[in-house]
Amino acid sequence: MSEPAKAMIEIRGVTKRFGAFTAVNNVSLTVNAGEFITLLGPSGCGKTTLLRLLAGFETPDEGAVLLDGEDVSHVPPYHRCVNQVFQSYALFPHMTVKENVGFGLRMQNVPAAEAETRIREALATVSLAEQADKLPQQMSGGQRQRVALARAIVCRPKVLLLDEPLSALDAKLRHGMQLELKHLQRKLGLTFVFVTHDQEEALTMSDRIAIINKGRIEQLGNAIDIYHRPRTPFAADFIGQANLLSASIILRNGTTATVRLASGLELVVAATDLPPGASKALVSIRPEKIHIGRVPAPSENVFQARIEEEIFQGATDQLRLVTDHGERFHALVANESATQEAFHEGDKVYCSLHVDDLVIVQTE
């Protein structure tokens, strides 16, 4: 039998206020050792304040922060076994790569011979062994990011905190660094807490994602659950794209229910999460789950629509649809080849939806 996961971080009922503004509101979260967890949310939602509470740059007004079983709520940053990688990299421009990476070890009075070995190992880990004598301004953005990572891991922290560390990179380099960072985390076995507002980044890298909204955790789960089974309207709308539709519940039939949209269109949804007595629901449908065809497909939900607008996006087309009932949807279809029969503005099409792809995110 495998041993239970060890809690490396425990946030217990933490609240942090700045004057009348509550940045973090009664948040509880446990992060296991070796886990990559992402705090995801829009600007001002409280995710960076939560990271600063872990780092020790802020202290909670209520609740407690534990690292490896020890209450560190009021322990200063330099006495916590954590390191942080910042958005700006915060490298010393007058120091070489080697000197930047070794700075923390000098502050800890690590013997020179041991420090030399650890610096060399850290640079090799981030594939910068040949760049040790360069200055930061002689390096690309991706290389400077690796220097910042090497400087953070050389001190062997129990937890690495990363505050939007890839946001300054261009799109292609950023995507490559996402994969590198995930591979590095697995290789080191460190606990990573990553802050971002970029949903694709969170889905690509994380073992679990905590969606933060107005100082609270809106939903916590792995990438697949977060994307396919959002639990709130905010979670559905913030991650990816979603058609959010208000509906009345008109019939229950065991594991399914029939709902009627404001336009009159009726759809069959899964009723597993539908509480007894609910009469209204907000339904989320991902655009790529709307299957488009020239003829009706066998499905629980089939209806006709006209393509109002077609937006070419390279690998996909985004289609804006309007049904015979006047209901509007966004759909996403793959461009599998340049020669395939494409859908265009003005085309009449059949739309089909699997019952499990309609997710109820709110009821009343």
N, C-alpha and C positions, 0 to 999 in steps of 0.2 A: 504494500500500500504506500502510495506517495505521501510525502509529508505535506501538511497544509502550508499554503503560501504565507510568507512572513510579511507582516505589515511594516513597511519602511517609513511611510508618512501617515499620520492620523490627524485630520482636522476635525475638531469636535465642537460643533455649535458655534463657530467663529463669526463674530460681527465686528466690522470696522467702520467707524464713522469719521467724516471730516466735516465738523460743524453740524449743520442740519442735514447733510447729505450722507446717506448710508451706502457705502461703496460695496461692502460685503455683508450679506444679511443672513445670519444664522446658517452658515454652510457647514456641512459635515461630509467628509470624504476620506476614504482609505485607499492608499496606493501601495501595492505590493512591491517587495524588493525585485529589482530587475524589470519592472514594468515601464513601458513607454506610454504615458498618459498626456493627453492634450487638453488644455483649457481653451475652448473655442467660443468666440462671441464677438459682437460688434464693438467699436470703440466706446469706452465709457461704461462697459457692462460689469467691470470689477475683476476681470481676469488678471490684469497686471498687479492690482492691489493684492490679490490672493497670492501671486508669486512673491511679492515683496514681503508678505507675512511669513512665507516659508523661508525666505532668505534672511529675515531678521531686520530688514530695513523699516518695517512697520511692526507695531505690537497690537494684538487684538484688544478691543474694548470689552469683548465678552468671549468666552470659550477658550480653547487651548489648542496649541500646535505641538504635536509630538513627532520627533525624528528618531527612528530606531528605538522606540519605546520610552524615550526621554522627553519630558515636557521642556520645550525650548521657547515657550511663548515670550519670555523676557530675556532670553540669552542673546547677546549681540552677534552680528554676522560673523565676525572673525573667530568666534568660539563654536560655530556650527560646522558640521562636516558636510557642507554644501558649497558648490561653486556655481557661478552664473555666467552665461554667455549673453552678451547684450546685442541689440540691433546694430549699434554703431561700431562693434568689435572692441572699441576702447583700447587699442594697441598704443604703445609708446612709440612715437615716430622716430625718436633718436636712438632707439635700441634695435639691435638685429633681431631676427626671428628667434634665434637661440636665447638671447637675453630676455626677450618678451616672455617666452615659454618658461624660463627659469626664475622669473621675478618672484612668484609666490613661494618657491622653494627657498629663496634667499630670505624672504620675510619670516619663514619658519625655521631658519638656521639649519637647514639640511646640509650635512657635510658635502663638500665639493665633489668628491668622487661619486657619492650616491646621486647627487643632483645631476651630474654629467650623464650618468647611466639612464636616469629617469627622463631627462630631456631628450636624449637620443631615442629612447623607446617611444615617447609620446609623438615625436616628429615622424618616426617610421609608421606609427599607427595611422596618422592622417596623410601619409604619402608625401611628406615634405623633408625627408632626410637630406636631400641635395640642396635645400634652400636655406640652411641654417644661418648663413652669414649675410643674407640679404636684409635690407630694410623694408618695412611694410609698404612704403610708397613705390617700391620696385616690383610689387606683386599685384596680381589681379584680385578682384573682389572675392572670388571663390577661394583663392589661396589665403587671403587675409582671414577669411572665415575659418579656414582650417587651423591657422595659427591660434586664433581665439579658442578653438576647441582644444587644441593641444595644451594651451596654457591652463585651461579648466581641468583637464583630466590628469595632468602631471602631478597634481596635488592629491590624487586618489580620493576624491570625495565619495560619500555614500550616495549623494543625490546631485544631479546636474540640472540646473534650472536654465531654461532657454527662452528669452523674451524676444519673440519675432526675429530670430537671428538671420533669416534668409530674405527679409523684406527688401534689402537694398540691392539684391541681385536681379539681373535680367531674367526673363521668364524661362529660357532654355537652361541657363546655369542653375537657376533655382530648382527646377525639376530634377536635375542631376544631383544636386546637393541633398534634396529630400531623401533620395535612395541611399546616398552615401551615409547620411546621418543615421538612418534606420539600421543600416548594416553595421555601422560603428557601435551603435547602442547594443546590438545583439552580441557583437564581438566582445565588448567590455563587460556586459552583464550589469551595467549601471542602471539605476532608477533615473529616468528622464521625465521631467515635467516641462512641457513645451507649451508656450503661449502663442496663439495666432488668431487672426480674423479670417484666414484663408481656408475655406472649407475643403478644397482639394488637397491642401497640405495636410490637414487633419485626417482625412480619409486615407491618404497614402501611407502615413507614417505610424499611426497610433495603434496600440493594443486596445485602449479604451479612449473615448472622447467624453468630456464633460462640457455640455453646451451651457454657457453662462448667459443669463439675461437679468438685468436689473439687480445684480448682486446675489442672485440665487442660481443654483444648478437646476436648469430646466429639464435636462435629461442626461443620463449617464449610461453608456453602453459601448459595445464594440462598433466598428464602422458599419458593418452590415445591418445591425439592428437599428442604429441611429438613422441610417439612410432609408431602409425599407419599412421600418416600423416606428415612425415618429410618434411621440406621445402627446405633443401639444402643437397648436397652430404655429407658434414661433419656431419650434424645432423643424417642422415640416417646411416652413418657408425659408429658413436661414440656410439649411443644408440643401444644396442643389436647387432645382426649380420644382414648383408644385402648383397644381391647380387646386385651389381651396374653394369648396362649393358648399353653400348652406342648403340644408335639406330637412324635410319633415319625414319622420318615420311613420309609414302607413301600414306596414304588415311585418310581423315576425313569424319566421318559419324554422324553428329549431336553431341551426347554426348560421342561418342567414336572415337578412331582413331586407325589405324593399323600402327604398327611400324615394321621395319625390323632390326634385330640385325646384327652385322658384319658377323656372320656365315651364314646368310641367313634365319634364323628362324624368322617367322612372328608372332607377338602377338598383341592382341587387348587390348588397355588401355583406361582408362577413360580420356576424353578430356576436362573436366571441367576447369582444371588449365593450359590448353595448349594455349599460346598466339597466336593470328593470325600471320601468316607469319613464324612461327617457322618451321624449316626443320629438326632439330636434337634434340635429347632428351637424358637425362640420366635417366634410369628407376631403381627404387629400389624395390626389392622383398624380403620380410622377409622369411627366410628358412622354418619356420613352415607353411607358406602359400602355399607351394608347396605340393599338395596332391598326394600321391603315391598309385598306384593300379596295380593289375595284368591285369585288363581290362580297356579300356578307359572309363572315367566318362563323363557325360553330362556337358560341360563347354565351355566357349568362347575360351579357350586356352587349347589345348590338344596336347601333343607331346610325342614321345618315347625317352627313355634314358637308358643308362646302368650304373649300380652302380660301380664306380671305386674303392671306398673305403668306408668302414663301420667303424665308431668309436662308440663304446659302451660308453654311459655316464650315465648309471643307469636308470633314468626315461625316457631318450630319447636316440635315435641313431642319430648321425650326418652322413649323407650320402653325398658323393661327386659324382655328376652325370655328365655324358657327353652325349649329345644328338647325334642323327644321323647327325646333322649339324656340330658337333664339339664344340658346346657351352657348357660351364661348369657352374654348379650350385651347391650350397650347400643347402641341405634340412634337415629338422629336423622332425623326426617321433617319436611318443610316444611308449614306451614299456608298453603296457597295461597289459600284463601278460606273464609269463615265457613260457606258452604253445601256445601262438598265433603264427601264421605263420609269420616268420620274413623275412625281406629283407636282402640279403647278397651280398657281392662283386661278380660281374659278372652277377647278375640278370638283365634281361631286364624288364623294368617297364614302365607304362604310367604315365605321370605327367599332372596334371591339375591345372589351375590357374584361379581364379575368376577375372574378369576385374577390380574390385575395389581394388584388392590386389597388383596391379602394380601401383606404385606411381611415377609420374614424379617429379624429384627433381632439374632438370636443363634443360634449353632449349637454343637453339641459332638459 
